Structure formats: structure tokens, C-alpha cells
Amino acid sequence: MSGKVTKNLRVKREKKLKLTKAINQVAANNDQVKPTSQFQEFTIGTQIVSKFGNFEIVRELAVGRCCEVYIGEELSSKHREAIKVFVRKQHYKGALLRELKFLAKLSPHPHIVTPKGYFEYEGRDVLVHELLSCTVKDIQLLHQNRPTSVWLITTFAKHLMRGLAHMHKNGVVHGDVKPHNIMWSGLEETFKLIDFGVSFSLNENMEHAIQSRAYQAPETIRWNQWLQPPSTYYGTQLPCVGNAYPTKPGAEADVWSAGCIIAELMTGSKKKTEVIDWSAEDSLKDSLLSEPQKGSEKPTMFDLLTLPTTVLRIVSLVRPEMDQEFADEIVETVVEMANSCCEGTICPKEYTFYNPNGSLYLVYEDAQDARSAYEILRRSVVKDFTLAVTFFPKEFYENSNFF
């Protein structure tokens, strides 16, 4: 009996050894294969000449079905913008034309991305617009399927609804409201709508599919289903009345998508059947109907670590047990460090030390500068203390609402 067991264990060990060798060989083969970049239009270091600025590609940002987005640095001003390059295929020309048409009609607006210009470069269609900080999808991923703060929900809902109200007032439907297409502006501290490639006017004869699957209104599901043959349609199936022409989706479809995203932020889940904790309901109503008031709901520590602004906060830099001379020396050292970081190219334009909480606030001209300084300062040690650095809302700073 024992011999049989020993034999079986030996056979298992031999099989495991062979499997381990096979796995290691596959891993070795994979290491020899260099992954192919999804970005095909430009490479890092490419210099682009245009009539409103000469840009150098410094980073790959995002890639989609019809376009690729890069960060471009203007060579004379060193200011960075988003460079959106449309894939060189004729059937994507419509998306470009829609983007240009509706951006021209809707901007400038605090909750619509600001375009800087359009040009052609070596057969490519290139759209330049302001560089924003992060998408709502990025924020959701950082929360790891957990509900976001009341402040974030109410701020997001207010900004999104105001952006959509502006669009709908001008007779335009976005058509693809989803977390990827809403971004945070660290400079203006607002959420902005982007990507108008499938947008349409309420009075046009619209004949294309709209909205991403998880954010489709019921009328959109029927519309997309009607446009595509059943054999090629893989979305949710809803019954149509015979072969009747379905109702074209309108502004209500955008509002449906917005509601889906707000529910996701409140629950941390995409499940539409999730029971929502409506503890934020009153704050949400107040936020949508009025301007923010001093002392209103504050961002959480997680919000301050994930949403860039133009203000940095060095938390509890000075503690009550420190003598005044030592405390003054620490503040002076950190201010000097902030003025000299990034080889002296990024300096705060002003600073405030708030004695009651011992925190130092540094104000920068641009959110990009603040973010660069943040990456350096948060790794710094002063007088044996590691600096605890967060971003801070400029609105609260200007109202002396320090916390």
C-alpha cells in the first residue's frame, strides 16, 4: 500500500517538474518577444510643425478605435497639450468632422474640453486641445469598486449636468457619455466632456449607432438593434414592434447615461439592480440647484491624493511640540526646496502657512507644474520628517477655508 502511494507521489512530482519546465520555457520565449505598441501614428520625440505651434511628442496617453492621443510639448513655451491623431482611414473622417463641428459650436464652456486648433500633418488629421488630468474611469479604478465620497459625487453630478444642459440647449446630443469621456481639469478644477465623434444635432437625420453598451438608454438599444442585422448585433436585445421605424434617441439618452455613472460612483458597482445608499441625495440636489457655499461638503483625503489642482498642501509640517525657531526653519527649508525643485523651472507663485493646523500651502500657475512638484516633494525628507503632500482645492484656499 505504501509502495503504491510512494509511486503515485513520484509520478505526480515528475509531472509537476515537467509542467514547471514547460512554464519556464514559455516565460523565457515571451521575454524574447518585444510587445508591439498600440500606438502607431507617432513615436516619442517626433516633432510636429503647425501654424499655431511646434510640438514634440513626449508621452503616449490613450488609444481608441479611431484615434490615438499623445502629450505634446510646445517647443517655445514648454506648455503641454493633448495631441489627438485620427487613424488614417476614410471611414473615420466622419468622426473628425463631427468633433470639429460640435467643438466649434459648444466651446468655450467650463464643462466642455477647450480645442486649440486643427491641422493636417503628413496625411494625418490632428486635433490639439487642452491637456486634462485624468478620466472618471481612472478615478473609479483607483477606488477599486468602492463608493466615492459625497463631495466627489455632488461635484461630478453638478459639472456633468451643466455640461449636458449647455449641449442640449444648443440642440446637440453627446451620444457617448461614459466615464472614459469625462475628464478632470486640474487647472480649472472641473469635470469636462470630451470626444464628440458620435455626437449629433437634434434636427439632423442621424443614421449611426450611439452610446457604449453599459450606458445605453432603452431607446438607444432599440435604435442600434434596428440599424444592425441581428446576426451582427451582440448588444442587449429588446423587442421592436414589427418592422416599425424606432424612435431616434434624443437628449434624454445622455441623461440616462449620466444617471448610470452617478449610480456607479455611489455604489462602486455597474450593476443597475444594486441597492443605492441615498445618504447623498440631499447633498446631490443642493449641489445641482445652487452654487457651492463656504463650509460645504469637503473632499476626502483620497480625493486630495487623486485629483490634481494648482495648490499643494504639506500636511502638518509644523507640530505643536516644536519650538518656534525650529518650526520657522522647517517652513523656510520647504519653501526653498519648492522654489528649486525641477531644476528651478517650476516654482510656486505664492505660499501660505496656516499655523492652527501646521500646514503649508503652495500655489502654482498651472496644474501640470503642481503635479510635477508633487511627485518630487512627496518623496522628500526635511529634518528627518518625510513630507506628507496632497493637492488642495483652490476654491477652499482662496476662501481661507484651510483644513
URMO-V102026 format. One line per field, one symbol per residue. phi: phi as a letter, one per 20 degrees, with the letter a starting at -180 (. if undefined). psi: psi as a letter, one per 40 degrees, with the letter a starting at -180 (. if undefined). burial: I if it has 24 or more other C-alpha atoms within 12 Angstrom, else O. Layout:
phi: ???
psi: ???
burial: ???
This chain:
phi: .ffffffffffffffffffffffffffffffeeefeffedecdgnfdddcfcqdddfdaedbccfdbcdceddffeemedcedddeffcffeffffffgffefffedebfccgefdqcbdclndecddcgeeeaeffgffffelmdgeffgffffffffffffffffffemcdfnbfbgfdcceeffelcececmdfdfbefeeefccfcmfgfcefgffgffffffdfgfdedefecfdeldfffffgcfffffgffffffffffdmceffeffeeefeffffffffdbffdgnfgdfegfffeddfceddceflfddgfffffffffffffffffffdfllmeccfeabcddfgdmddddddfcfffffffgfeffdecclmdffddcebffgfffeleeb
psi: dddddddddddddddddddddddddddddddehhihiehddiihehhhhieeihihheihdihadeiihihhhhddeeiiihhhhhhghdeeddddddddddddddiiiefhihidiiihhfeihhhhiihidiidddddddeffiiiiddddddddddddddddddddefhhdefhiddehihhddefihihigfdeiiideighfiiiiidefhiddddddddddiideeheahhihigbfihihhiadddddddddddddddddeieheehhhhfdeddddddddeiiiiheahiiiddddeehiaehihhhfdhideiiddddddddddddddddeiffeehiieiihhhddeeihhhhididddddddddddeeihhfehhhhhiihhdddddefgi.
burial: OOOOOOOOOOOOOOOOOOOOOOOOOOOOOOOOOOOOOOIOIIOOOOOIOOOOIIIIIIOIIIOOOIIIIIIIIIOOOOIIIIIIIIIOOOOOOOIIIIIIOIIOIIIOIIIIIIIIIIIOIOOIIIIIIIIIIIIIIOIIOOIOOOIIIIIIIIIIIIIIIIIIIIIIOOOIIIIIIIIIIIIIIIIIIIIIIIIIIIIIIOOOOOOOIIIIIIIIIIIIIIIIIIOOOOOOOOIOOOOOOOOOOOOIIIIIIIIIIIIIIIIIIIIIIIOOOOOOOOOIOOIIOOIOOOOOOOOOOIIOOIIIIIIIIIIIIIIIIIOOOOOOOOIOOIIOOIIOIIIOIOOOOIIIOOIIIIOOOIIIIIIIIIIIIIIIIIOIIIOOOIOOOOIIIIIIIIIIIOOOOII
